[in-house]
Amino acid sequence: MNLNKLQEAMRNLGLNQLIVASPKQIDYLINRRFECGERLLALVVKPDRAVLVLNELFPIDPINGVELVNYNDCDDGVKVVADLLDSGHVGVDGEWPSAFLLRLMKIRPELAISDETDIISDLRAIKNPDEQEKMRKASQLNDQVMHEVRKLLKVGVSEAEVAAQIHDLFVEISGGDESFETIVAFKENCADPHCMPGDKVLQAGESIVIDMGCKYQGYCSDMTRTFFIKENTMKEVYDLVLQANMAAKQAVKPGVRFCDIDEAARRVIRDGGYGEYFIHRLGHGIGMSVHEPYDVSGSNERIVKAGMCFSIEPGIYLPGVGGVRIEDLVLVTEDGCEVLNHYPYDIEVID
């Protein structure tokens, strides 16, 4: 259980107590997923003890190595957490709502509180062999669906219709658990990196951006490909984005910084004359959540380590004209990276 790994990390860091509040973090640590809405949820972790504080509205089976403390809607959940804490220093998961944190500070003003989000983020960023295999399988399923997507792209179809058909394909091929809302964009809408599918109808000569992903046993995939209908009107841009994608993947290996990988892709696009049109970070971590630490950006000087998994997704976005994005997931190996996506990169012009 990943809880044991966290407790070992806490001992190594000399951290005696930690409040974990994010449902995703808790799921990672104890293999239980909770959706408690506005009600307090907290896992109080010490090097030799872990206590789950949970509203009694959410019954669960016993968890090995985890004590359960229930409270009800007439109780002060923060007071329950406060009573479990020793004096001195306490680390807090940065995703704990401020209303709970401020209440804890009022109840226990003597506590020295620090944001210790990274201690869990560091653990989640390194995928073990079982997690790696689940990531591979999720990407394989995504590849399968993408092979069917090109058959959906015909003159006269709308973005929303394609997105609905992709959803049906995920249901058929992967069980239907999408890792995020599928992005389908035509022509000028491709210049919006997060365009949501609408009523726009596909016409000849337009670019098409498809960004989609699914889950396999709780682990996410994410991939983007750009197509063209009837004719390719953006060959120069497509070739440049593909070169940037390849350059970034070649830069991935243990010991480099995330910002260096970002620069490897950004340099290609900048030298090609489109630097101002690459308007987002190069990528993001991925695993149980589609966006996990750490981001692949010019501001992140964190060192890449074997076992990390993240996206490489350069893009060029031309307002009013269109755009191109090509995205893959990479798993860092001991001497480079394994690309988890295998859908082709050749420019696809659909007749």
N, C-alpha and C positions, 0 to 999 in steps of 0.2 A: 504494500500500500504506500502511496506517495506521502502519506502523513509521516511515515518513519523517516523518509528522506528529508522532509522539512525539519523534523526534530533534530536530526543529525546536523543539518546546516545551522540551526539555532545554537546548538552546543558549540560548533566551531566558531561562531560569531560572538559567542558570549551573550546571546539574547535569551532572556529568561521567560518572556511571555509575549504572546502575539495574538491580536484579535483579527481573525479572518472573516470577512463579511460577504464578499462577492459569491453569489450562488455558483458561478462557474469555477471559482477558485476552490470552493468547498467540494464541489463535484470531483475536481481533479484530485483532491487530497483524500477523500473518504468514499468515493464512488457512490454518492447520493446527490440527486438533483432536486432542489427545492425552488418553488416559485411562491414566495410568501407575500408578494405585493408590498404594501406599506409597513407590514409587521416586521419587527426586528428578527434578524437571523444572524447568529454569530457562532463561530468556532473559536474557542479560547484554547490556544495551544501553548503548552509548556514543554520543556525538554523531556519530561517523564510523564506527561498527562495531557489529555485532550478532552474538552468538554463542549458538547454541542448545545447551544441555547436555542430552543425552538418553541414556537407557540404550539399549544396542545391541539390546535385545529389541524395539525399536520402529523398524524401518527406515522411512525416508521418502525421497522424491525430493528433489533439490536445490531450495533456495529462493533465488531471486534476492536478493542483498544480505544473506544470512544465512549465516554460517559454522556448520558443524556439528562439535561435539566429542562423541564417544561415550565412554561409560564402561560397564563391566560390573559384575556383581553382586559381584565381588571387589574393586572399586575403591571409594574413598571419594568419592562424588559431590560432597559439599560441598567437599572439598579441590580437586576439579577446578574448581569455581566460584571458590574462593578464589584459585587461581593466575591467574585471568583478571582479577582486580581490581587496580587501582592503589592506592597508598596514599592516605589522606585520607578524603574523604566518599563514602559510597555510599548511595543511596536503595534502599528495599526495598518491594516489593509487600506490603501488609499481609496478604495471604492466604497468604503463604509459611508452611508449618508451623513452629511454634516449635522443634521438634527440629532442623531444618536451620539455622534462624537462630542458635540457641544454639551449635551446633557451629561455625558460621562465626565467631562472636564469640570462641570459644576458640582457633580456628586463627589468626585475624587480630585480636588484641585492640586493635591500634592504629587500626583503622578507626572512623570516626565514622559511625554508622548512624542513618538516620531513616526514618520511615514516609512514603513518597511515593505512596501509593495514589491520591490525588486527581489526580495528573498524568495518569493514564490515565483515571480516572473522568470528568474534565472533557472528555476527547476523546470518550469513548463516549457521553456525555450529549447531545452535539450530533450529530444524525443528518444525514448528507449526503443529497442528492436521491435517490440509489439506495436508501439505507437507508429513507428516508421512503416510497418507493414500495412497498418490501417490507412495511413496517408496514401500509400501507393495504390491500394485498392480503391479508395475514394476517387483518385485521379484517373484510374483505369475506367471506372464507371462514367466519369465526366467525359473522357475521350469517346466512349461508346455513344453517348448522347450527341456529342458534337458531330460525329459522323452522320447522324441522322438529320441534324439541323439544316445542312445545306439543301436538303430536299424540300424544306419548308419555304425557302426563299424564292419567291416568284413575284413578278410584276403584279401589283394589285393587292397584295397581302398587307395588312397593317402590322405595326410594331406589337400592339396588344395581342393580335391573333397569333403571331409567332411566339410571343412569351407564353401564352396559354398552351400552345402545342408543345413547347419545351417542357412545361410543367407536366403534361401528360406523358411525355417521354421519360421523365425522371420517375414518375409513378411506375411505368412499365419496366424500366431497366434497373433502377436503383432503389426502388421502394418509395420514391416520392419525397424524400426528406431533403429539400433544397437547403443549402448552407446560407443563402441570402436571396433576396428578391432579384430575379434575373433581369439583366440590363439588355434591352434590344433597342438599337438606335439606327435610324436611316438618315443619310445625307447630312444636312446641317446639324441635326440632332447628335451626330457623332462627335461634334465639337464640345458636347457636354459630357465629361467623364462619368457622371452619375445619372445620365438621362434615364428616366423611368418610361416604360413603354406606353405609347399613346395611340392616337387615331391616325398618325401619319401613315400614308400608303406608299409602298415601295414602287419606284419608277426606274426605268433604264438609266444606266450611267451613275447610279448612286452607290456610295459606300455603305456598308452595314457592319456595325460593331455588336458582337454577342459576347457578353460577360456573364458567366454562370458557374454554378458549383452545386455539389450535393454532399451528403454525409454518408459515411460508412462506419457503423458501430460508434457513432459519436464524433468522428473525425472528419474534417472538412476538406473539400477540394475547391479550386478556384482557377478558372482559365478564361482568357479572352482571345478571340480571333476576329479578324477583319476580313470581310468578303466584299465582292463587287458584283453588281447585277448588269449583265449584258456587255459592259465594257469597263476597263480599269481606267479611272480618271485621276488616280493619285499614285502612280507607280513610284515616282521619286520619293514621295513621303513614305510609302510602304517600305521600300527598300531601306530607307534610313532608319526607320523604327526597328526593322528586323536586325540590321547591323548593331543597333544599340542593345537590343535584347541579347544577341550573341556575345557582344563585348562584355556585358555585365556578367553573364554566366561564366565566361572564361576567367573573370576576376575573382570568382567565389572560391575561397578556400580558408581553412582555419588560419587565424592570425591576422587576416586583413581586417580593416574597419568597415563598418556598414557604409560610412560616408564615402569610402574609396570605391565601393561597388556602385553606388549612386553616380559618382563622378565618371566612372568608366562608360556608363550609358549616356549620361548627360553631355559628355565631351563629344561623342559621335553626333548627337543631334545639334549641339551648338556649332560644331565645325561645319555641319551641313547647312547652316544658315537658318535653322528653325528653333534655336534655343529658347526664344521667348514663348514658344507655343508648347513647350513641355512644362505643364503647369502644376504638377503634383510630384510627390515623393516617388521613388522608383518602386517601392514595395512595402510589404508588411509581413509580420510573423503570422503564422497560421497553425492551427491544431484543432483542439476541441472547439475553439471559436474561430470564425473566419478572419478576424483581426486580433492578433495576439502580439505581445512584445516579441521582437523589437522591430521598429520601422527601419526600412532601408532608405535613409535620407541623408542629405548633406550635413545635417546637424547632429547626426548620431555617430559618435566616435567609439562606440562600444565595439569590442573585438568579437569577430565571428568565431564560433566553435563548432566542432564536429557534432552532428546530431540536431543542429538547428534547421528549421524549415521555414522558408519565406517565399514571397512572390517576387518575380522580376517582371515589371509591367510598364515599360516605357511607352509613351504616346505622344503624338503631335495632334493638336487641336486647332483648327482654322475656323474662327467664327464666321458663320454664314455660309461656309463652304462644306466642311466635313471634318473627319478625323480618322486616325488609325491608332489602335492599341494592340499590342501583342503581349500576352501574359502567360507565363509558366510558373510552376512551383519548383523550387530546388531544395534538395536535402543535402546538407553539407556533409561531406565524407572526410576521411583523414587527409586526402590530398587534392580535393577539388569539390565537385558537387555531382549529385545525381539529379537529372531532370525528370520530374514525375509525370509530365505530360508528354504524349507522343503523337498528338494530332499534327499533321504536316504544316510547314511554314510557307510552302509555295503559294504565290498569289492565286487565289481562286476566283475566277470570273465565271459566274453562273449564267448560263444561256436561258 
